[in-house]
Amino acid sequence: MAARMTEMRQIFLLRHAKSSWDDPAVDDFERGLNNRGRKAARIMAKYLGKTRIRPAMILCSAATRTRATFEIIAPKLAGVPVSFENELYEAAKGDLLDRLHRLDDHLQSVMLIGHNPGLERLTSFLCTGHGEPQALSRLAEKFPTGALAVLETKAPRWAGLDEGDCRLVDFVRPGDLAD
């Protein structure tokens, strides 16, 4: 009997766009996007449309700035189910990995919209230097607001996803793209 081929799974890790610090009285969870952030989110929305990135599900931090980022990119992802989750706000690498472990195995791809330092640490942990050299180089510089890490894995089950199981296919920053 032939061995069953494992389908490639994709993970899209999107950091929220630049948030506003105009009003210091606003709670961190409630901070929205500033003008630069809205522009960056529109640039990333164009990129998502152009590349036809379409995850099977979106997990989004319930914080205002991540929701606002999602709302700007949402037209390019129409029909993709989204779950706004409080636990993704200020989530550490381990918390984010635990959330990925709980995904249903029928899902072949997921987008997680969240915050640093968790996203950057999760990306580095999952890839541990595996990937496209240019993408790895950009990630090593910084995981700025609005950036998207595109990972692939042959992990047969989400629950088994672990250190070094992914390959960084691309790392796109809004500043790298023409408006």
TORTORVEX-415915 format. One line per field, with one value per atom (N, C-alpha, C): chain; atom name; x, y, z. Coordinates in nm, 4 decimals. Example, Ala and Ser with C-alpha at 12.3 -4.5 7.8 and 13.67 -1.06 7.14 Angstrom:
// TORTORVEX-415915
unit: A;A;A;A;A;A
site: N;CA;C;N;CA;C
east: 1.3190;1.2300;1.3200;1.2850;1.3670;1.2900
north: -0.5690;-0.4500;-0.3300;-0.2250;-0.1060;0.0030
up: 0.7800;0.7800;0.7800;0.7080;0.7140;0.7870
***
This chain:
// TORTORVEX-415915
unit: A;A;A;A;A;A;A;A;A;A;A;A;A;A;A;A;A;A;A;A;A;A;A;A;A;A;A;A;A;A;A;A;A;A;A;A;A;A;A;A;A;A;A;A;A;A;A;A;A;A;A;A;A;A;A;A;A;A;A;A;A;A;A;A;A;A;A;A;A;A;A;A;A;A;A;A;A;A;A;A;A;A;A;A;A;A;A;A;A;A;A;A;A;A;A;A;A;A;A;A;A;A;A;A;A;A;A;A;A;A;A;A;A;A;A;A;A;A;A;A;A;A;A;A;A;A;A;A;A;A;A;A;A;A;A;A;A;A;A;A;A;A;A;A;A;A;A;A;A;A;A;A;A;A;A;A;A;A;A;A;A;A;A;A;A;A;A;A;A;A;A;A;A;A;A;A;A;A;A;A;A;A;A;A;A;A;A;A;A;A;A;A;A;A;A;A;A;A;A;A;A;A;A;A;A;A;A;A;A;A;A;A;A;A;A;A;A;A;A;A;A;A;A;A;A;A;A;A;A;A;A;A;A;A;A;A;A;A;A;A;A;A;A;A;A;A;A;A;A;A;A;A;A;A;A;A;A;A;A;A;A;A;A;A;A;A;A;A;A;A;A;A;A;A;A;A;A;A;A;A;A;A;A;A;A;A;A;A;A;A;A;A;A;A;A;A;A;A;A;A;A;A;A;A;A;A;A;A;A;A;A;A;A;A;A;A;A;A;A;A;A;A;A;A;A;A;A;A;A;A;A;A;A;A;A;A;A;A;A;A;A;A;A;A;A;A;A;A;A;A;A;A;A;A;A;A;A;A;A;A;A;A;A;A;A;A;A;A;A;A;A;A;A;A;A;A;A;A;A;A;A;A;A;A;A;A;A;A;A;A;A;A;A;A;A;A;A;A;A;A;A;A;A;A;A;A;A;A;A;A;A;A;A;A;A;A;A;A;A;A;A;A;A;A;A;A;A;A;A;A;A;A;A;A;A;A;A;A;A;A;A;A;A;A;A;A;A;A;A;A;A;A;A;A;A;A;A;A;A;A;A;A;A;A;A;A;A;A;A;A;A;A;A;A;A;A;A;A;A;A;A;A;A;A;A;A;A;A;A;A;A;A;A;A;A;A;A;A;A;A;A;A;A;A;A;A;A;A;A;A;A;A;A;A;A;A;A;A;A;A;A;A;A;A;A;A;A;A;A;A;A;A;A;A;A;A;A
site: N;CA;C;N;CA;C;N;CA;C;N;CA;C;N;CA;C;N;CA;C;N;CA;C;N;CA;C;N;CA;C;N;CA;C;N;CA;C;N;CA;C;N;CA;C;N;CA;C;N;CA;C;N;CA;C;N;CA;C;N;CA;C;N;CA;C;N;CA;C;N;CA;C;N;CA;C;N;CA;C;N;CA;C;N;CA;C;N;CA;C;N;CA;C;N;CA;C;N;CA;C;N;CA;C;N;CA;C;N;CA;C;N;CA;C;N;CA;C;N;CA;C;N;CA;C;N;CA;C;N;CA;C;N;CA;C;N;CA;C;N;CA;C;N;CA;C;N;CA;C;N;CA;C;N;CA;C;N;CA;C;N;CA;C;N;CA;C;N;CA;C;N;CA;C;N;CA;C;N;CA;C;N;CA;C;N;CA;C;N;CA;C;N;CA;C;N;CA;C;N;CA;C;N;CA;C;N;CA;C;N;CA;C;N;CA;C;N;CA;C;N;CA;C;N;CA;C;N;CA;C;N;CA;C;N;CA;C;N;CA;C;N;CA;C;N;CA;C;N;CA;C;N;CA;C;N;CA;C;N;CA;C;N;CA;C;N;CA;C;N;CA;C;N;CA;C;N;CA;C;N;CA;C;N;CA;C;N;CA;C;N;CA;C;N;CA;C;N;CA;C;N;CA;C;N;CA;C;N;CA;C;N;CA;C;N;CA;C;N;CA;C;N;CA;C;N;CA;C;N;CA;C;N;CA;C;N;CA;C;N;CA;C;N;CA;C;N;CA;C;N;CA;C;N;CA;C;N;CA;C;N;CA;C;N;CA;C;N;CA;C;N;CA;C;N;CA;C;N;CA;C;N;CA;C;N;CA;C;N;CA;C;N;CA;C;N;CA;C;N;CA;C;N;CA;C;N;CA;C;N;CA;C;N;CA;C;N;CA;C;N;CA;C;N;CA;C;N;CA;C;N;CA;C;N;CA;C;N;CA;C;N;CA;C;N;CA;C;N;CA;C;N;CA;C;N;CA;C;N;CA;C;N;CA;C;N;CA;C;N;CA;C;N;CA;C;N;CA;C;N;CA;C;N;CA;C;N;CA;C;N;CA;C;N;CA;C;N;CA;C;N;CA;C;N;CA;C;N;CA;C;N;CA;C;N;CA;C;N;CA;C;N;CA;C;N;CA;C;N;CA;C;N;CA;C;N;CA;C;N;CA;C;N;CA;C;N;CA;C;N;CA;C;N;CA;C;N;CA;C;N;CA;C;N;CA;C;N;CA;C;N;CA;C;N;CA;C;N;CA;C;N;CA;C;N;CA;C;N;CA;C;N;CA;C;N;CA;C;N;CA;C;N;CA;C;N;CA;C;N;CA;C;N;CA;C;N;CA;C;N;CA;C;N;CA;C
east: 0.0854;0.0000;0.0904;0.0542;0.1314;0.1130;0.2189;0.2117;0.1224;0.0435;-0.0451;0.0376;0.0159;0.0918;0.0307;0.1135;0.0668;0.0536;-0.0642;-0.0850;-0.0132;0.0345;0.1021;-0.0020;0.0251;-0.0595;0.0067;-0.0752;-0.0231;-0.0688;0.0219;-0.0065;0.0322;-0.0626;-0.0394;-0.0450;0.0664;0.0735;0.0830;-0.0233;-0.0326;-0.0324;0.0654;0.0677;-0.0258;-0.1014;-0.1914;-0.1142;-0.1866;-0.1246;-0.0966;-0.0232;0.0228;-0.0950;-0.0835;-0.1915;-0.1673;-0.2750;-0.2712;-0.2357;-0.1495;-0.1124;-0.1552;-0.2483;-0.2911;-0.3488;-0.4254;-0.4902;-0.4336;-0.3447;-0.2839;-0.3843;-0.5046;-0.6058;-0.6758;-0.6609;-0.7261;-0.6526;-0.7289;-0.6736;-0.6063;-0.4962;-0.4208;-0.5090;-0.5970;-0.6857;-0.7745;-0.8093;-0.9035;-0.8376;-0.7048;-0.6391;-0.6710;-0.7094;-0.7381;-0.6144;-0.6356;-0.5251;-0.5056;-0.3821;-0.3573;-0.3620;-0.3415;-0.3496;-0.2489;-0.1275;-0.0241;-0.0658;-0.1273;-0.1741;-0.2845;-0.3793;-0.4868;-0.4305;-0.3335;-0.2704;-0.1978;-0.1223;-0.0489;-0.1450;-0.2565;-0.3549;-0.4152;-0.4384;-0.4897;-0.3867;-0.2595;-0.1522;-0.1506;-0.1622;-0.1608;-0.2868;-0.3995;-0.5221;-0.5026;-0.4408;-0.4115;-0.3219;-0.2218;-0.1299;-0.2056;-0.2930;-0.3708;-0.4556;-0.5163;-0.5966;-0.5130;-0.3997;-0.3105;-0.2550;-0.2184;-0.1580;-0.2619;-0.3857;-0.4970;-0.4785;-0.4182;-0.4071;-0.5475;-0.5856;-0.7201;-0.7171;-0.7003;-0.6982;-0.8361;-0.8379;-0.9645;-1.0350;-0.9580;-1.0128;-0.9210;-0.9801;-0.9039;-0.9261;-0.8180;-0.8219;-0.7688;-0.8473;-0.8100;-0.8233;-0.7199;-0.7276;-0.8491;-0.9144;-1.0329;-0.9993;-0.8720;-0.8327;-0.8789;-0.9053;-0.9571;-0.8656;-0.7353;-0.6445;-0.6352;-0.6512;-0.6499;-0.7821;-0.8923;-1.0227;-1.0239;-0.9665;-0.9625;-0.8766;-0.7665;-0.6826;-0.7626;-0.8324;-0.9151;-1.0213;-1.0885;-1.1957;-1.1447;-1.0207;-0.9647;-0.9291;-0.8798;-0.8435;-0.9616;-1.0689;-1.1822;-1.2415;-1.2551;-1.3121;-1.2323;-1.1034;-1.0202;-1.0337;-1.0970;-1.1127;-1.2599;-1.3467;-1.4913;-1.5289;-1.6105;-1.6582;-1.5713;-1.4515;-1.3644;-1.4126;-1.4431;-1.4889;-1.3807;-1.4260;-1.3332;-1.3799;-1.2847;-1.3125;-1.2312;-1.3018;-1.2348;-1.2158;-1.0913;-1.0616;-0.9802;-1.0345;-0.9657;-0.8302;-0.8195;-0.6955;-0.5771;-0.6033;-0.4944;-0.4324;-0.4998;-0.4456;-0.3322;-0.2150;-0.0954;-0.0535;-0.0915;-0.0568;0.0923;0.1513;0.2919;0.3015;0.4230;0.4474;0.3757;0.3902;0.3290;0.1776;0.1175;-0.0283;-0.0759;-0.0019;-0.0384;-0.0227;0.0843;0.1054;-0.0056;-0.0444;-0.1546;-0.2827;-0.3062;-0.4277;-0.4220;-0.3054;-0.2915;-0.3116;-0.2642;-0.2807;-0.4273;-0.5139;-0.6565;-0.7363;-0.6703;-0.7417;-0.7893;-0.9010;-0.9535;-0.8616;-0.8291;-0.7344;-0.7853;-0.9147;-0.9631;-0.9220;-0.8846;-0.8390;-0.6967;-0.6754;-0.5417;-0.4652;-0.5368;-0.4692;-0.5417;-0.4650;-0.5205;-0.4436;-0.5158;-0.4521;-0.4738;-0.3669;-0.3754;-0.3353;-0.4272;-0.3999;-0.3781;-0.2565;-0.2247;-0.1183;-0.0421;0.0475;0.1892;0.2824;0.4184;0.4312;0.5215;0.6281;0.5861;0.4626;0.4181;0.4303;0.3845;0.3890;0.5315;0.6192;0.7582;0.8246;0.8014;0.8609;0.8042;0.6731;0.6118;0.6702;0.6846;0.7409;0.8821;0.9647;1.1031;1.1087;1.0216;1.0159;0.9751;0.8709;0.8208;0.9164;0.9888;1.0775;1.2219;1.2688;1.4088;1.5092;1.5003;1.5973;1.5675;1.4554;1.4181;1.3323;1.3724;1.2892;1.3674;1.2965;1.3568;1.4554;1.5778;1.6793;1.6379;1.5751;1.5351;1.4277;1.3338;1.2286;1.2884;1.3794;1.4446;1.5241;1.5888;1.6668;1.5768;1.4627;1.3691;1.3120;1.2784;1.2254;1.3287;1.4550;1.5619;1.5782;1.5443;1.5535;1.4490;1.3244;1.2140;1.0836;0.9838;0.8483;0.7616;0.7628;0.6942;0.5420;0.4750;0.3295;0.2887;0.1807;0.1277;0.1970;0.3042;0.3803;0.3090;0.3365;0.2760;0.3847;0.3834;0.4720;0.3899;0.4415;0.3746;0.4571;0.3978;0.4661;0.3980;0.4772;0.4240;0.4769;0.3934;0.4341;0.3735;0.4444;0.3924;0.3379;0.3277;0.2753;0.1379;0.1189;-0.0078;-0.1243;-0.0920;-0.1964;-0.1530;-0.2492;-0.2175;-0.1626;-0.2182;-0.1768;-0.0301;0.0274;0.1664;0.2654;0.2153;0.3018;0.4027;0.5310;0.6344;0.7514;0.8482;0.9657;1.0305;1.0552;1.1235;1.0386;0.9089;0.8217;0.7784;0.8081;0.7620;0.8785;0.8416;0.9352;0.8774;0.9586;0.9144;0.9226;0.8070;0.7978;0.8114;0.7528;0.7591;0.7425;0.7957;0.7781;0.7624;0.6421;0.6065;0.5758;0.6430;0.6201;0.5522;0.4576;0.3897;0.4866;0.5963;0.6944;0.7668;0.7624;0.8270;0.7412;0.6132;0.5190;0.4888;0.4763;0.4386;0.2922;0.2591;0.1199;0.0394
north: -0.1170;0.0000;0.1239;0.2211;0.3456;0.4311;0.4983;0.5888;0.7071;0.7477;0.8623;0.9902;1.0711;1.1953;1.3010;1.3683;1.4732;1.6030;1.6617;1.7901;1.9000;1.9981;2.1120;2.1992;2.2353;2.3300;2.4666;2.5709;2.7074;2.7833;2.8655;2.9532;3.0940;3.1860;3.3262;3.4055;3.4628;3.5391;3.6871;3.7602;3.9023;3.9857;4.0736;4.1657;4.2819;4.3259;4.4395;4.5586;4.6470;4.7681;4.8674;4.9725;5.0726;5.1335;5.1329;5.1846;5.3290;5.3886;5.5290;5.5419;5.6375;5.6709;5.8137;5.8680;6.0074;6.0389;5.9464;5.9703;5.8738;5.9216;5.8329;5.7757;5.8331;5.7837;5.6580;5.6299;5.5132;5.3866;5.2897;5.1613;5.0939;5.0244;4.9605;4.8712;4.7942;4.7039;4.7800;4.9040;4.9841;5.0734;5.0765;5.1644;5.1213;5.2198;5.1926;5.2134;5.2230;5.2456;5.3939;5.4330;5.5708;5.5749;5.6927;5.7052;5.6152;5.6118;5.5264;5.3795;5.3407;5.2032;5.1679;5.2594;5.2340;5.2206;5.3060;5.2994;5.1657;5.1248;4.9978;4.8798;4.8833;4.7747;4.7691;4.8845;4.8866;4.8278;4.8595;4.8034;4.6508;4.6018;4.4570;4.3918;4.4616;4.4089;4.3908;4.4892;4.4769;4.3562;4.3391;4.2259;4.0930;4.0838;3.9611;3.9314;4.0352;4.0170;3.9740;4.0378;4.0091;3.8667;3.8228;3.6901;3.5806;3.6207;3.5261;3.4395;3.4980;3.4285;3.4174;3.2951;3.2727;3.1603;3.1975;3.0940;3.0308;2.9118;2.8443;2.9067;2.9719;3.0329;3.1456;3.2444;3.3562;3.3601;3.3648;3.3865;3.5271;3.6113;3.7515;3.7928;3.8557;3.9125;4.0048;4.0079;4.0918;4.2385;4.2736;4.4135;4.5005;4.6266;4.7187;4.7292;4.7378;4.7566;4.6336;4.5145;4.3946;4.3820;4.4155;4.4152;4.5161;4.6346;4.7384;4.6932;4.6256;4.5705;4.4680;4.3791;4.2788;4.3447;4.4464;4.5110;4.5672;4.6136;4.6692;4.5585;4.4457;4.3369;4.2446;4.2523;4.1604;4.1501;4.2609;4.2455;4.1500;4.1369;4.0445;3.9006;3.8831;3.7507;3.7190;3.7759;3.7599;3.6118;3.5799;3.4437;3.3552;3.4012;3.3216;3.3410;3.2327;3.2486;3.3113;3.3989;3.4668;3.4484;3.4301;3.4187;3.5257;3.6185;3.7230;3.6684;3.6611;3.5915;3.6772;3.6946;3.7716;3.7113;3.5790;3.5121;3.5445;3.5978;3.6307;3.7667;3.8466;3.9766;3.9526;4.0094;3.9937;3.8480;3.7621;3.6203;3.5994;3.5173;3.4794;3.3704;3.3419;3.2382;3.1083;3.0632;2.9375;2.9399;3.0529;3.0666;3.0571;3.1220;3.1188;2.9774;2.9099;2.7726;2.6825;2.7002;2.6219;2.6432;2.7682;2.7957;2.7252;2.7253;2.6520;2.5022;2.4500;2.3075;2.2678;2.3617;2.3313;2.3428;2.3752;2.3835;2.2452;2.2427;2.1190;2.0744;1.9484;1.8989;1.9050;1.9251;1.9373;2.0710;2.1679;2.2975;2.2835;2.3281;2.3211;2.4520;2.5591;2.6885;2.7747;2.8667;2.9584;3.0902;3.1987;3.3291;3.3701;3.4133;3.4623;3.6096;3.6957;3.8395;3.8747;3.9190;3.9411;4.0454;4.0237;4.1247;4.0700;4.1625;4.1289;4.1485;4.0818;3.9994;3.8564;3.8181;3.6802;3.6297;3.7101;3.6644;3.6417;3.7353;3.7229;3.6007;3.5808;3.4660;3.3342;3.3321;3.2115;3.1795;3.2810;3.2609;3.2039;3.2645;3.2178;3.0757;3.0447;2.9116;2.8054;2.8352;2.7370;2.7147;2.8186;2.8088;2.7757;2.8178;2.7979;2.8014;2.9073;2.9275;2.8565;2.7860;2.7172;2.8102;2.8292;2.9097;2.9798;3.0658;3.1452;3.2437;3.2484;3.3351;3.4821;3.5356;3.6763;3.6994;3.6064;3.6177;3.6083;3.5152;3.5002;3.6246;3.6841;3.8060;3.9217;3.9364;4.0443;4.0214;3.8958;3.8640;3.8940;3.8659;3.8895;4.0376;4.1235;4.2685;4.3139;4.2708;4.3186;4.2607;4.2427;4.2034;4.3271;4.4217;4.5490;4.5366;4.6409;4.6429;4.6263;4.5524;4.5299;4.4201;4.3614;4.2596;4.1245;4.0456;3.9133;3.8081;3.7071;3.5914;3.4777;3.4169;3.3054;3.1800;3.0858;2.9629;2.8426;2.7405;2.6129;2.5029;2.4006;2.2863;2.1588;2.0498;1.9182;1.8459;1.9152;1.8533;1.7929;1.6637;1.5996;1.6422;1.6897;1.7336;1.8648;1.9547;2.0829;2.0599;1.9622;1.9370;1.8958;1.8480;1.8048;1.9109;2.0285;2.1364;2.1750;2.1791;2.2037;2.2820;2.3069;2.3852;2.3294;2.4182;2.3810;2.3082;2.2932;2.2188;2.2985;2.4270;2.5115;2.5661;2.6161;2.6831;2.8204;2.9246;3.0609;3.0810;3.0860;3.0980;3.2432;3.3334;3.4757;3.5576;3.6767;3.7721;3.9078;3.9608;4.0822;4.1942;4.3072;4.4264;4.5312;4.6062;4.7082;4.8027;4.8381;4.9296;4.8733;4.7395;4.6759;4.6831;4.7133;4.7103;4.8508;4.8653;4.9957;5.0208;5.1439;5.1793;5.1920
up: 0.0000;0.0000;0.0000;-0.0811;-0.0922;0.0327;0.0703;0.1867;0.1529;0.2481;0.2283;0.2274;0.1269;0.1141;0.2073;0.2823;0.3712;0.2925;0.3000;0.2331;0.3108;0.2359;0.2974;0.3678;0.4901;0.5633;0.5558;0.5591;0.5563;0.6799;0.7305;0.8443;0.8015;0.8141;0.7807;0.9110;0.9510;1.0756;1.0409;1.0693;1.0352;1.1625;1.1730;1.2867;1.2557;1.3550;1.3359;1.2806;1.2118;1.1575;1.2709;1.2380;1.3365;1.4127;1.5435;1.6283;1.6698;1.7149;1.7552;1.9033;1.9311;2.0686;2.1007;2.0217;2.0370;2.1745;2.2294;2.3580;2.4617;2.5499;2.6495;2.7496;2.7550;2.8475;2.7940;2.6652;2.6056;2.6492;2.6975;2.7383;2.6185;2.6416;2.5334;2.4461;2.5061;2.4327;2.3349;2.3706;2.2915;2.1870;2.1804;2.0830;1.9409;1.8580;1.7176;1.6322;1.5026;1.4089;1.3848;1.3570;1.3146;1.1614;1.1027;0.9567;0.8862;0.9379;0.8791;0.8844;0.9934;1.0088;0.9110;0.8933;0.7968;0.6556;0.6224;0.4897;0.4727;0.5737;0.5672;0.5527;0.6245;0.6144;0.4743;0.4136;0.2753;0.1788;0.2007;0.1169;0.1303;0.2533;0.2744;0.2174;0.2225;0.1616;0.0111;-0.0527;-0.1967;-0.2224;-0.1376;-0.1524;-0.1391;-0.0401;-0.0209;-0.1439;-0.2005;-0.3205;-0.4394;-0.4555;-0.5692;-0.5627;-0.4449;-0.4283;-0.4058;-0.3921;-0.3716;-0.2469;-0.1453;-0.0168;0.0408;0.0745;0.1253;0.2294;0.3555;0.4591;0.4765;0.5347;0.5623;0.6822;0.7697;0.8911;0.9354;1.0017;1.0571;1.2075;1.2821;1.4266;1.4489;1.5137;1.5299;1.6759;1.7267;1.8609;1.8668;1.9805;1.9966;2.0210;2.0323;2.0545;1.9373;1.9656;1.8646;1.7433;1.7629;1.6491;1.5595;1.6161;1.5317;1.4573;1.5238;1.4560;1.3414;1.3654;1.2614;1.1436;1.1721;1.0652;0.9853;1.0568;0.9893;0.9016;0.9533;0.8764;0.7441;0.7424;0.6184;0.5191;0.5672;0.4756;0.4447;0.5231;0.5112;0.3707;0.2957;0.1614;0.0716;0.0951;0.0164;0.0655;0.1810;0.2408;0.2658;0.1835;0.2011;0.2089;0.3074;0.3238;0.4112;0.4453;0.5330;0.6766;0.7481;0.8861;0.9741;1.0646;1.1550;1.2987;1.3876;1.5300;1.6024;1.6698;1.7483;1.8896;1.9342;2.0586;2.1545;2.2752;2.3791;2.4149;2.4110;2.4526;2.3612;2.2423;2.1500;2.1801;2.2627;2.3029;2.4026;2.3747;2.4582;2.4760;2.3812;2.3908;2.3659;2.4490;2.4319;2.3254;2.2829;2.1823;2.2183;2.3415;2.3838;2.3771;2.4117;2.4043;2.2595;2.1689;2.0273;1.9712;2.0100;1.9655;2.0181;2.1442;2.2013;2.1217;2.0779;1.9994;1.8643;1.8005;1.6741;1.6964;1.8080;1.8394;1.8487;1.8829;1.8990;1.7688;1.6588;1.5313;1.4883;1.4186;1.3624;1.2486;1.2448;1.1451;1.0016;0.9823;0.8436;0.7811;0.8641;0.8127;0.7597;0.6375;0.5783;0.5944;0.6323;0.6462;0.7477;0.8069;0.9061;0.8995;0.9244;0.9420;1.0862;1.1503;1.2871;1.2847;1.3277;1.3333;1.4799;1.5109;1.6507;1.6748;1.7805;1.8366;1.8549;1.8661;1.9057;2.0563;2.1210;2.0634;2.0296;2.0643;2.0441;1.9015;1.8042;1.6648;1.6162;1.6475;1.6034;1.6660;1.7934;1.8629;1.8112;1.7813;1.7263;1.5888;1.5051;1.3713;1.3809;1.4638;1.4797;1.5351;1.6299;1.6912;1.5891;1.5120;1.4161;1.2993;1.2614;1.1441;1.1791;1.2926;1.3361;1.2205;1.1426;1.0353;0.9052;0.8962;0.7726;0.6874;0.5630;0.4745;0.3668;0.2966;0.1903;0.2529;0.2044;0.2652;0.2762;0.1726;0.1770;0.2835;0.2946;0.3961;0.5365;0.5556;0.6863;0.7231;0.6248;0.6481;0.6910;0.6244;0.6603;0.7997;0.8306;0.9636;1.0712;1.0444;1.1420;1.1729;1.0769;1.0994;1.1998;1.1792;1.2622;1.2090;1.2969;1.2560;1.2794;1.1846;1.2069;1.2000;1.2431;1.2337;1.0880;1.0672;0.9333;0.8555;0.9087;0.8355;0.8379;0.7340;0.7176;0.6988;0.7850;0.7702;0.7110;0.6046;0.5381;0.5647;0.6363;0.6748;0.6109;0.5819;0.5344;0.6245;0.6431;0.7241;0.6682;0.6864;0.6494;0.7719;0.8838;1.0059;0.9757;1.0007;0.9666;1.0558;1.1765;1.2699;1.3325;1.3522;1.4161;1.5562;1.6268;1.7653;1.7755;1.6666;1.6685;1.6240;1.5869;1.5383;1.6465;1.6096;1.7100;1.6497;1.7306;1.6910;1.5647;1.4685;1.3456;1.2431;1.2687;1.1771;1.0547;1.0521;0.9421;0.8609;0.7460;0.6561;0.6268;0.6423;0.6127;0.4615;0.3982;0.2528;0.2094;0.2896;0.2561;0.3836;0.3797;0.4887;0.4234;0.4307;0.3572;0.4548;0.4346;0.5163;0.4290;0.4846;0.4040;0.3342;0.4014;0.3438;0.2227;0.2060;0.0908;-0.0347;-0.0170;-0.1287;-0.1775;-0.3056;-0.3626;-0.3322;-0.3030;-0.2720;-0.3989
***
